[in-house]
């Protein structure tokens, strides 16, 4: 399994920023559905520390995050299914 990085919103983020959302040790089960061992953001928000199903929804994400700390962390290899919101299934 590999890590997947996308531009997405963390559903409980009160600032409503777009983040680098990191799916750790993720396996794609079907289009836009992943099983990830851990889910967090580039700026350090921990969304889930336990294995989760993560479904991506197209919400018109920008090509880069709007969260300043995520921008500072750099882009690296980005999955260009970037127009998505990560929601734990």
N, C-alpha and C positions, 0 to 999 in steps of 0.2 A: 504494500500500500504506500501511497505517497501523500505529500501535503498538497493542498489546493488552496490558492489565494484568490479571492474575488473582491470586487468592490460591491459592498452591500450595506444595508442598515441592520444594526442590532435592534431587534424588535423592542427592547425595553430601554433604549437610549433616549433619555429625556431631551438631550441636545438636538436630536434629530439629524445628526451628522451621518455622512457616508463614510464607512471605514474600510480598511483592508480587513476582511474577515478570513481567518485562517482555519481551515479544516485539517486537523492533524491526523496523519495515517488514515486518509479517506479512501473509500472505495466507492466508485460510481455503481449504483445498483440498477438504475435506469436513467434516462435523460432527466437532469435536474433533481435527482434524488441520490443522496450520498449517505454512507454510514461512516461516521468519523469518531475517532477515539476521544478527541477533545476539540472544542470550538472556542475560539477567542478572537481578539482583534489585534491589529498591529500596535495599537496604543496601550495594550495591556488589559482590556476588559476581558474577563473570563466569562464566557456565555455558558459553557458546560465543561465540567472536568470529568464527566463520565461519558461513555460511548452513547451516541445519539444518532438517530436518523435526521438528516437535514434536507429539507426541500427548498429549492430556489424558486422564487417567483419573479417574473419580469416586472420591474417597477421603473424602468428608464434611468438606471444609474449612470452617473457620469463616468468618464474613463479613468478618473483618479478620485481618491477620497476627498472629502471636504474637511475631515477631522485633521487639525494641524499636527498633532503628534503622529498620526498615521502617515501623513505626508512626509514628515521628517524621518520616519523609519524606512522610507524608500519602497519602490515598487517591486523590484525583483521580477521573477517569472509570474506573470499574471494570467489567470485563466480568462480568456476573453468572452466568457459567458457572463460578462461583467454587469449586465443590466439585470440585477437580481437582488432580491432581499432574502436573507437567510432566515428561515423559521424552523424551529425544531418541530419535527413531525411527531 
